[in-house]
Amino acid sequence: MTNNVIVELKVLPCGTPTASLSKYVKAVDEVIKKTPGIKYQITPMATIVEGKLDAVLELVKEIHEVPFKMGVPRVLTSVVIDDRRDTQITMESKIKAVS
């Protein structure tokens, strides 16, 4: 059995008509909601997802395309993967460890 990874995602649409990004965040959120086996949490500055590495990487490819489908000409996607193989981690366990 493989451990879950925890991934911080930031999808930054460039060349949008306004400074607001909420409609893009909402569209990405809708894609994540429909993905089986993925837990996630939206934070003020990023989205954190938890799941199997292959599933998360497929999800990253899918959500990277979201702003393009909405007419954005350029998208920057930042991905940070926390992949621990010495112990199992969850989003909750990481928060609990510092509480």
C-alpha positions in Angstrom: 0.0 0.0 0.0 1.4 3.4 -1.0 1.1 6.4 1.2 -0.8 9.5 0.3 1.0 12.7 -0.7 0.0 16.2 0.4 0.3 18.7 -2.3 0.1 22.5 -2.3 -1.3 23.9 -5.6 -1.4 27.4 -6.9 -2.9 28.0 -10.3 -2.3 31.6 -11.4 -4.1 32.8 -14.5 -2.2 35.6 -16.3 -3.8 38.2 -18.6 -7.2 38.2 -16.9 -9.5 41.2 -17.4 -9.7 41.9 -13.7 -7.5 41.5 -10.6 -10.0 39.1 -9.0 -9.2 35.4 -9.3 -12.2 34.0 -7.4 -14.0 32.7 -10.5 -11.0 30.7 -11.4 -10.6 29.3 -7.9 -14.2 28.3 -7.9 -13.8 26.5 -11.3 -10.8 24.6 -10.0 -12.7 23.8 -6.9 -15.5 22.2 -9.0 -12.9 19.9 -10.7 -11.4 18.8 -7.4 -14.8 18.1 -5.9 -15.5 15.6 -8.7 -12.2 13.7 -8.3 -12.6 10.5 -6.3 -10.0 9.7 -3.6 -8.9 13.3 -3.2 -9.3 15.2 0.0 -8.7 19.0 -0.2 -8.7 22.3 1.6 -8.8 25.7 0.1 -6.7 28.2 2.0 -6.4 32.0 1.4 -3.3 31.6 -0.7 -3.4 28.0 -2.1 -5.3 24.7 -2.3 -4.0 21.7 -0.5 -4.9 18.2 -1.8 -4.2 14.8 -0.3 -4.3 11.5 -2.2 -2.3 8.9 -4.1 0.6 10.4 -6.1 -0.6 9.3 -9.5 -4.2 10.6 -8.9 -2.9 13.9 -7.7 -0.6 14.4 -10.7 -3.5 13.6 -13.0 -5.6 16.2 -11.1 -2.8 18.8 -11.5 -2.8 18.3 -15.3 -6.6 18.7 -15.3 -6.8 21.8 -13.2 -3.9 23.5 -15.0 -6.2 23.4 -18.1 -9.1 25.1 -16.3 -8.1 28.7 -16.8 -7.2 28.1 -20.5 -10.7 26.7 -21.0 -12.0 29.9 -19.5 -10.1 32.0 -22.1 -7.0 32.9 -20.1 -3.9 33.2 -22.4 -1.3 32.2 -19.8 -1.3 30.0 -16.7 1.4 29.5 -14.1 0.9 26.4 -11.9 3.0 25.9 -8.8 3.1 22.4 -7.2 4.8 21.4 -3.9 4.7 17.7 -3.1 5.2 16.4 0.4 5.8 12.6 -0.1 6.8 10.8 3.1 7.6 7.2 2.9 8.8 6.6 6.4 5.4 7.2 7.9 1.8 8.0 6.9 0.8 11.6 6.9 -2.5 13.4 6.4 -3.4 17.1 6.3 -4.8 16.7 9.8 -1.7 14.9 11.2 0.6 17.7 9.9 -1.6 20.4 11.7 -1.9 18.3 14.8 1.9 17.9 15.0 2.4 21.6 15.5 -0.6 22.3 17.7 
